[in-house]
Amino acid sequence: YELISGHRRKLAATIAGLETIPVLVREMTDEQAVIAMVDSNVQRENILPSEKAFAYKMKLEAIKRQAGRPKDNSVQVGQNFKGSVSRDLLAQNSKDSSVQIQRYIRLTELISQLLQMVDEKRIAFNPAVELSYLPKEQQELLLSAIEAEQTTPSLSPAQKLKALSADGKLDEAAILEVMQEQK
């Protein structure tokens, strides 16, 4: 048997000295287990943006695996659910919209240090999503600039950094220039 949810309850029961606790035993596929685990974790009151991002990503991948191979006339995996995209199915059982879920999943593209800054509320959610489009090397340069300038980009500078990157014009000097403009 594998514990899918209730890890904190199990720990509390163990600390309280209980030898048995009531459980529900269900037969599940790996994908169903991932979906159930994510659903129970995303409902937590104080969930970090990074936790939510990786939870949504895991659940989306599990939903896509459940969808199986696309039909001949289907463009993407995950569209065999009555014409819905997997992300839309995910949104049906969430307080977040399909677009917001996509934005959370984008956060998983951030390097760990920038993602930690999002969790610590040092970088706001919307700028973080924009920064997630930067290649890892540019994110590393940005991290150095953040440390040197002791400031993090707000939405407008983050959008500017993303645009410069897309145009192939983002280097260390350009990052510093954008970061210093903000001041």
Salt bridges, closest charged atoms under 4 A:
GLU31 OE2 - ARG65 NE 3.16
ASP39 OD1 - LYS59 NZ 2.31
GLU51 OE1 - ARG44 NH2 2.94
ASP96 OD2 - LYS52 NZ 2.95
GLU120 OE1 - ARG122 NH1 3.27
GLU130 OE1 - LYS162 NZ 3.41
GLU149 OE1 - LYS183 NZ 2.81
GLU181 OE1 - LYS160 NZ 2.76
